[in-house]
């Protein structure tokens, strides 16, 4: 991995870590469903020139059914669940839950393709969910009458993120990353738009709210996806997955610096357990050929 790739990896983690801050700030202006829809729509518009420039619109037409499914499970539902989770807890808390994606992927692989995890991976899965349990006990960072709700929403997002990899390998293997990323954003925006209009806020959304949504869509979605797929293609899955470890670190840092969010000892213990679990899980699963094609 060159210094350029390493810099890009840290930049991607910093960008995706900041997305939780922008969600937190934009939520009061939009609400969960409209914000998720607007983010996907802006992300689709940001990626459209790349797709058109590559001359791959025909692939969108050929695979529109599977791209619709990918849009729902990789973008629409995860964005909505993450937004709901962030609404009722801190940005740092939500980012730690989101880091469970590799662990959820290992569980889905176990059920879907009967890929039984190794002993270290099994220990990693257990550590990850022990970390979640520790965090659930931390009432200081959950602002809900039903404390499990934001946790379940965060876990729902990681489940669909994990499901995306298996679905894309099964039905969209070999499709260029620009088609997958742009197609998923367009599909997600179209699916969420009717629900967003039904729940559109009665009050006028200020310029600040639109600016935050634009940053989410352009920087945290469009540009971030381009960087992510570039890293996958140039340095591979094994090295790119390092971003999973870094996102919660940056999210906690940004949340403390810009929102002055409380970082509790239970959050740190939970994060340490989850990141350790990710390490044990990914070090074994990423060595398998099926995983290396993601």
Secondary structure, DSSP 8 states (H G I E B T S, - for coil): --HHHHHHHHHHHHHHHHHHHHHHHHHHHH-HHHHHHHHHHHHHHHHHHHHHHTT-HHHHHHTHHHHHHHHIIIIIHHHHHHHHHHHHB-HHHHHHHHTTHHHHHHHHHHHHS-----HHHHHHHHHHHHHHHHHHT-GGGB-SSSTHHHHHHHHHHHHHHHHHHHHHHHHSTT--HHHHHHHHHHHHHHHHHHHHHHT--SS---HHHHHHHHHHHIIIIIIHHHHHHHHHHHH-HHHHTHHHHHHHHHHHHHHHHHH-----HHHHHHHHHHHHHHHHHHHHHTTSHHHHT-
